[in-house]
Amino acid sequence: MVAACGVVLAVTILQQRRIGSDDDPSQTPDVIEYMTMMIGVVYAIVLGLAIAGVWEARAEAQAHVHAEAQALHEIQERVRAYPPGVREEIRGEVEDYVAYVVTTEWDSSSTRGGLTDRGDALLAKIRHGLTDHEPASDFEAQAYQPLLDQITAADDARSARGDSAEATMPGVVWFGLIAGALVTVGMMFALQIRRTPRELILAGLFSALIAFLLFLIWDFDLPYSRDMAASTEPLRELVPRLLE
């Protein structure tokens, strides 16, 4: 943002040195003022849509994490209907899976996108632990199907999390956003802004605002990385040692 302000101010000052003393900025054609206004309005709409798109994508990514964590939590709680040995084994498998996702797979999906085979294997191990146990009582039989539903929900949420790891904005949209920013800022020079402190400050703030909004879109573009990424807190809460 500081660089954007500096570039605009430097170009403005250099431009003014080339303008003759007889130049009158009040003679700017009305059509240029109208086009500048329309370009600004259209670009503002495009920026707003882009910000709304990446924000919605981030919110959906966080919802997938919550859904996966909730399903795994339900497995931890509902498996209490199983015998102690089976119960503790499944809970341990859930903790191993969560620990791997939080400490290893999350960073992998943030840098390369998608899921890992190791994470798939750990989730499959939980599923096998649930399906391989044969209910020995009505109480266990009543818990069997809900547990299968929860592992299916966890698998669906995991798949959705993997699908949402990619960048939200395609390259052609970024080209349009950057080109639009250059055109919008460039139109200020068509209006022949002067070197008065007021106009220089306004030009700098306008450029800084556009740069900030583009940075905001870039930061939200990858939901599981960068500064304002989706949080792993819902998963960490399932394994107390990860909160330490």
Secondary structure, DSSP 8 states (H G I E B T S, - for coil): -HHHHHHHHHHHHHHHHHS-TT--GGG--HHHHHHHHHHHHHHHHHHHHHHHHHHHHHHHHHHHHHHHHHHHHHHHHHGGGS-HHHHHHHHHHHHHHHHHIIIIIHHHHHHT-S--HHHHHHHHHHHHHHHSS---SHHHHHHHHHHHHHHHHHHHHHHHHHHTTS-SS-HHHHHHHHHHHHHHHHHHHHTT--S-HHHHHHHHHHHHHHHHHHHHHHHHHSTTSSTT----HHHHTTSGGGG-
